[in-house]
Amino acid sequence: MEVRILLGDNARHVPAWMYVQDQGKGVVSFVGASRVPDLAAHPLRYGSRRTHQFLVGELVVRPHMLLATDALRGTGLSNLVLGHDVAAMLRQGEAIIGDPTPYCG
């Protein structure tokens, strides 16, 4: 069923990846991305032609793969977005959901 039917016209369900980082005392921060091939504008831009959109709301998350690791300790959020080595993360972690093998380029 379409997420907009369940959650309203502004809801979006898009493919995504993200890193989640513990910030202590019940707080996490996250950085990630979403790519929708063959679209001129990503649905999360909400029709805006501006470079950036600042969103406050909720995420619809349905993980296909989740990997927990300590390999990135000390890496700031801005560096997490530059790339990831899934095989290296697996050496110091574990697959929690799904098979990470296809992501071990």
N, C-alpha and C positions, 0 to 999 in steps of 0.2 A: 504494500500500500504506500502511496506517495506520502512523504514526510509532511508536505504542506497541508494535506487533508487532516493529518493527526495534530499538527503543531501550529498551523496558521500559514498565511501567505509568505511571510518573511523567513520561514524555516528553510534550511538548506541541508542537503545530504550529498556530500562530495567526497571523493577519495582523498586521503590525507596521510601524512606521517608526522610524528611529533616526538620530541624528547621531553620527558617530564623530570624535573629536578627538585629534590627535597629542599625546602627552605626552612624546615623546623616548625614546631608547634602548629601542625595542621595546615601548613601552607605549602603549595608547590608552584613553581613557575614552569612555563613550557614555551617551546619554540618548534616550529614545524613548517610544513608546506602542503599545498594541494595542487594537483595538476589535472585539468580536464582537457584532453586533446580535442582538437578540431572546433574549439569555440573561440570566437573573437574576444569575448569578455567572460571572465570567470564569474560564476553565479554569486560568489561572495563579494563582488564589487557592487552589487545591487544597482546596476545600471549607471553608476557614476563614471565619468571620464577622468576624474581626478586621479593622481598617482597613488594616494593612500586613502584607506578607509579605516576609521577607528570604530571598532565594534564593542559594545557591551551587551552581553546576553548569555546564552547557553550554547554548549556544543552538543551535537549529536554524534556520538562516537560508537563505532561498531568495529572493534579491532579484528583484523584478519591474522595479524602476527604481533606478538608482544614479547620482547626480549628484555630481561633484567640484567644489568651489568655494573661492574665497578670500574671498567676500563677507562671511563671518561672522567673520573674524579679529578677535580682541579680545572676542568675545562669550563670556561664561562659559556653562557647561553649564546652569545654572539658567535663563538667558535663552533658550537654544535651544528649550526645551520650550514657550515661550509662543506660538510661531507661526513660520511660514516663508513667504517670498515666493519661490517657485520661479523666477519670471521674473527677479527680481533676482539670484538665485544663478546662473542660467544666463549672465547678462551677464558675470559674472566667473568662469565655470567651463565645464564640459563634461559632456555626458551620456556615461556610461561603459557603462551597460546600460539597455536599454529606451528608451521614448519618454516624456519628462517633460511633454509637451504637456497631457495630461489633468490634470496637477497644477498647471498655471499658471492658477489661478482668477482 
